[in-house]
Amino acid sequence: MTDKFLTKAYETAGDTRDLYAAWAKSYDDELGRNGYVTPERCAKALAKHSKDMHAPILDFGCGTGLSGLALKLAGFDVIDGADVTQDMLDGAKAKQLYRNLSLIEPGADLTHTPGTYAAITAIGVIGTGAAPISVFDIIMKGLAKGGLTVLSFNDHALEDPYYEGKLNEYLDCGAAQLLHKSYGPHIPGINLNSNVYVLEKL
């Protein structure tokens, strides 16, 4: 089987919902065969810095639930998911990992009250062929003081200084502090790595 969607994702700009809707049924298999490891790396990093593993967290851009599975295996047990593609959410629902799943509009603010979630994740979400860096602003708005976020930037995103530049805007002005940053494997099957970050909102 050819990995047609994985390659195509990094060549797609703008609204990617149609791509991910078409990919939903083969998403887990294709990423699994290529060794997608960032969800596990992110979940472990978040767990290391979380004060309460039973506090609710939001898996933003949850896709088919691969990130939710990693979070559950890391010890988080109250997980809500949100994604812009219903077909992906259907895959996540089938895994029975999430308390609630929500379909959201791209670029729209989150509707919950800040503080509802101890952490908001964006695992493999922001980057070329996926969500824009403006999603980071949406996540930070959705956190209360002391809230955590874990996110990843793969090599494609790291080639554009604007991605890390957005994080540094928050760090430099004292709106957040960096708790964790590590570079490692993302999708080994296509020789792609990523940075994993954990930030706390101040």
C-alpha positions in Angstrom: 0.0 0.0 0.0 1.3 3.4 -0.9 1.4 6.2 1.7 -0.4 8.6 -0.5 -2.0 10.7 2.2 1.0 11.1 4.4 3.0 12.6 1.5 0.1 14.7 0.3 -0.6 16.2 3.7 2.7 18.1 3.7 2.0 19.4 0.2 -1.4 20.8 1.1 -2.0 24.4 2.1 -5.1 26.2 3.4 -8.2 24.3 4.4 -7.3 20.6 4.8 -10.6 19.2 6.0 -11.3 17.4 2.7 -7.9 15.8 2.8 -8.3 14.6 6.4 -11.9 13.4 5.7 -10.6 11.2 2.9 -7.7 10.0 5.0 -9.7 9.1 8.1 -10.3 5.4 7.4 -6.6 4.7 6.6 -5.0 7.3 8.9 -4.2 5.0 11.9 -2.8 2.2 9.6 -0.6 4.6 7.5 0.8 6.4 10.5 1.2 3.2 12.4 3.2 1.6 9.7 5.5 4.6 9.6 6.1 4.6 13.4 4.3 7.8 14.4 5.7 8.4 17.9 5.0 12.1 18.7 1.8 11.3 20.6 3.7 9.1 23.1 6.4 11.7 23.5 3.9 14.5 24.1 1.8 12.5 26.5 4.8 11.5 28.6 6.2 15.1 28.7 2.8 16.5 29.8 2.4 13.8 32.4 5.8 14.7 33.9 4.6 18.3 34.5 1.0 17.7 35.4 -0.1 18.1 39.1 -3.3 16.2 38.8 -3.7 13.4 36.3 -7.4 13.2 37.0 -8.1 16.8 36.0 -9.9 17.2 32.6 -7.7 17.9 29.6 -8.7 18.8 26.0 -7.1 17.0 23.1 -7.3 19.8 20.5 -7.1 18.4 16.9 -7.6 14.9 18.3 -8.1 13.3 14.8 -8.9 9.6 15.1 -7.8 9.5 18.7 -4.1 8.4 18.4 -3.2 11.2 20.7 -6.0 10.4 23.1 -4.7 6.8 23.3 -1.3 8.0 24.2 -2.7 10.4 26.8 -4.7 7.6 28.3 -1.7 5.3 28.4 0.3 8.0 30.1 -2.3 8.1 32.9 -4.8 10.8 32.0 -8.3 9.6 32.5 -10.6 12.5 31.7 -10.1 13.5 28.1 -12.3 15.6 25.8 -11.5 15.8 22.1 -12.1 18.4 19.4 -11.4 18.4 15.7 -12.5 20.1 12.5 -13.3 16.9 10.6 -16.3 14.7 11.5 -14.8 11.7 9.8 -11.8 11.9 12.1 -14.0 12.3 15.1 -15.9 9.2 14.1 -12.6 7.3 14.3 -11.9 8.8 17.7 -15.4 7.9 19.0 -14.9 4.3 18.0 -11.9 4.1 20.4 -14.0 5.0 23.4 -11.3 7.0 25.0 -13.0 10.4 25.3 -15.6 11.8 27.7 -16.9 14.2 25.0 -16.0 14.9 21.4 -16.8 18.2 19.6 -16.7 19.3 16.0 -15.2 22.8 15.8 -14.8 25.4 13.1 -11.3 26.2 11.9 -10.0 29.4 13.5 -12.9 29.7 15.9 -12.3 30.4 19.6 -12.9 27.6 22.0 -16.2 27.9 23.8 -15.3 26.6 27.3 -14.5 28.9 30.2 -10.7 29.1 30.8 -9.9 26.9 33.7 -12.2 24.1 32.6 -9.2 22.2 31.4 -5.9 21.7 33.3 -4.2 21.2 29.9 -4.9 21.6 26.2 -2.9 19.5 23.8 -2.0 20.1 20.2 -0.2 16.9 19.3 0.9 16.8 15.7 -1.6 19.6 15.0 0.2 22.8 14.1 2.3 22.9 10.9 2.4 22.6 7.2 -0.6 20.6 5.9 -2.4 20.9 9.2 -3.4 23.8 11.5 -1.9 27.3 11.2 0.2 28.8 14.0 -2.7 31.0 15.0 -4.1 27.9 16.7 -1.6 28.5 19.5 -3.3 31.8 20.3 -6.6 30.0 20.5 -5.2 27.4 22.9 -3.6 30.0 25.1 -6.9 31.9 25.3 -8.5 28.6 26.4 -6.2 28.2 29.4 -6.4 29.8 32.8 -3.3 30.8 34.7 -1.3 27.7 35.6 -2.8 25.7 32.7 -0.5 23.6 30.6 -0.2 23.0 26.9 1.8 20.4 25.1 2.4 20.7 21.3 4.8 19.6 18.6 6.4 21.1 15.6 7.8 18.7 13.0 10.9 19.4 10.8 8.7 21.2 8.2 7.4 23.6 10.8 10.8 24.1 12.3 12.2 25.2 8.9 9.9 28.3 9.2 11.1 30.6 12.1 7.6 32.0 12.5 6.4 28.8 14.3 8.9 28.9 17.2 8.7 32.7 17.0 5.1 32.6 18.1 6.0 30.5 21.2 8.8 32.9 22.0 6.4 35.9 21.9 4.6 34.4 24.8 7.8 33.4 26.6 9.6 36.7 26.1 6.7 38.8 27.4 6.2 36.6 30.5 2.8 35.2 29.4 4.1 31.7 29.6 7.1 29.7 30.7 8.7 26.8 28.9 8.8 23.6 31.0 10.0 21.1 28.5 11.5 21.1 25.0 13.0 18.1 23.3 13.9 17.1 19.8 13.3 13.5 18.6 11.5 11.2 16.3 8.2 12.1 14.8 7.5 9.7 11.9 10.6 7.6 11.6 9.3 5.8 8.5 9.7 9.0 6.5 12.7 10.3 8.4 10.8 13.1 10.0 11.6 14.4 13.5 9.9 17.0 15.8 10.2 19.2 18.8 7.9 18.6 21.7 7.1 21.5 24.0 5.3 21.9 27.3 4.4 25.4 28.4 2.6 26.8 31.4 0.4 29.9 31.1 1.4 32.6 33.6 
